Amino acid sequence: MTYQHKKLLEISDIAAFSFTCKQCGISLSVPVLSEPKKGKLDKCPACDEPWLATADGNLQGVEDLRKAFKIFSERLSGKGTGFKFALEIPAEPVSVPASISKD
């Protein structure tokens, strides 16, 4: 028998975006409700590995995503709406033996 559980994240559950350097492994968390200072995501603060370049649009994409989460958390927090919004993430299925053998 296999059980599958849904995992739902409400926007209000998301406190920060986490960035982990592929080169050295250091992690940096940026709160959803605050704007990072210019240049903070351009490169790793520990090893200077390039992270996000302004020219390729990835930095703007991250900023747009952060702003969207901020707007959702402020406007769709359940007040004045007839629904709750959540993100669904896949859950690992759990297999349970059908019967336990007695030896």
Backbone torsions as a table, in degrees:
resi	resn	phi	psi	omega
1	MET	NA	141.8	178.9
2	THR	-122.3	130.6	175.6
3	TYR	-106.3	141.2	175.4
4	GLN	-130.9	127.1	179.8
5	HIS	-108.6	143.1	173.9
6	LYS	-84.6	142.5	173.1
7	LYS	-115.3	120.0	-179.1
8	LEU	-117.0	135.6	175.6
9	LEU	-116.4	118.5	173.3
10	GLU	-77.9	151.0	-179.1
11	ILE	-54.7	-38.5	-179.8
12	SER	-66.5	-16.9	177.5
13	ASP	-76.6	-20.1	-175.6
14	ILE	-88.9	110.1	-175.6
15	ALA	-93.1	-31.3	-174.1
16	ALA	-157.7	162.0	170.2
17	PHE	-99.2	135.8	-178.5
18	SER	-111.9	131.2	177.7
19	PHE	-116.1	129.4	178.3
20	THR	-121.8	125.8	-178.5
21	CYS	-68.9	128.7	177.9
22	LYS	-71.2	-22.6	-177.5
23	GLN	-82.0	-53.8	-173.3
24	CYS	-112.1	-14.2	176.1
25	GLY	89.8	-1.9	179.3
26	ILE	-66.7	147.2	178.9
27	SER	-114.1	145.6	177.9
28	LEU	-132.0	127.4	177.7
29	SER	-107.3	133.1	178.2
30	VAL	-116.7	113.9	179.5
31	PRO	-57.5	140.8	-178.1
32	VAL	-60.2	-37.2	-174.3
33	LEU	-85.6	-1.9	178.3
34	SER	-118.7	153.3	-178.8
35	GLU	-99.0	125.3	179.0
36	PRO	-67.6	148.0	177.7
37	LYS	-63.2	149.1	179.3
38	LYS	-56.7	136.0	176.9
39	GLY	88.4	-9.6	-176.6
40	LYS	-70.4	-24.9	-179.0
41	LEU	-106.7	6.5	178.8
42	ASP	-67.9	-36.6	-177.7
43	LYS	-150.8	162.3	179.1
44	CYS	-62.9	133.0	179.7
45	PRO	-70.3	-14.4	-177.9
46	ALA	-99.8	-49.4	-172.3
47	CYS	-114.2	0.4	179.3
48	ASP	66.6	16.6	174.4
49	GLU	-62.7	130.9	178.4
50	PRO	-60.0	134.3	178.0
51	TRP	-108.8	-76.4	-175.8
52	LEU	-119.7	125.1	177.9
53	ALA	-97.8	137.9	179.1
54	THR	-64.1	-36.3	-174.0
55	ALA	-65.0	-33.8	-175.4
56	ASP	-87.7	-0.9	176.4
57	GLY	86.0	-7.5	-178.5
58	ASN	-66.2	-38.2	178.6
59	LEU	-62.4	-42.4	178.3
60	GLN	-65.5	-36.9	177.8
61	GLY	-61.6	-43.1	178.0
62	VAL	-64.5	-42.6	179.4
63	GLU	-65.3	-41.0	177.4
64	ASP	-62.2	-40.9	178.5
65	LEU	-64.2	-43.6	179.0
66	ARG	-61.1	-43.9	179.5
67	LYS	-64.1	-40.1	179.2
68	ALA	-62.4	-43.3	178.0
69	PHE	-63.7	-39.4	178.7
70	LYS	-62.8	-45.7	179.8
71	ILE	-62.9	-45.1	178.6
72	PHE	-59.9	-44.8	-177.0
73	SER	-67.6	-31.6	-179.9
74	GLU	-80.3	-41.6	-172.0
75	ARG	-95.8	-29.6	-176.1
76	LEU	-114.1	39.3	-178.8
77	SER	-82.1	14.8	179.0
78	GLY	103.4	-13.3	-179.5
79	LYS	-88.0	122.4	176.7
80	GLY	80.3	6.4	176.8
81	THR	-120.8	155.8	179.6
82	GLY	-95.3	18.0	-178.0
83	PHE	-151.6	165.7	169.9
84	LYS	-111.4	135.1	-179.7
85	PHE	-101.0	134.7	177.9
86	ALA	-145.1	154.9	174.2
87	LEU	-96.6	135.2	177.8
88	GLU	-101.9	129.4	177.6
89	ILE	-116.8	148.2	-177.0
90	PRO	-66.0	143.3	176.2
91	ALA	-110.6	146.4	177.3
92	GLU	-72.6	129.9	176.9
93	PRO	-67.8	145.8	-180.0
94	VAL	-111.9	121.8	178.2
95	SER	-91.4	134.1	178.4
96	VAL	-121.4	130.3	179.4
97	PRO	-58.4	139.0	-179.4
98	ALA	-65.5	-36.3	177.0
99	SER	-149.3	153.6	179.4
100	ILE	-105.0	124.7	-177.8
101	SER	-79.1	137.8	175.3
102	LYS	-104.1	114.2	178.6
103	ASP	-101.7	NA	NA
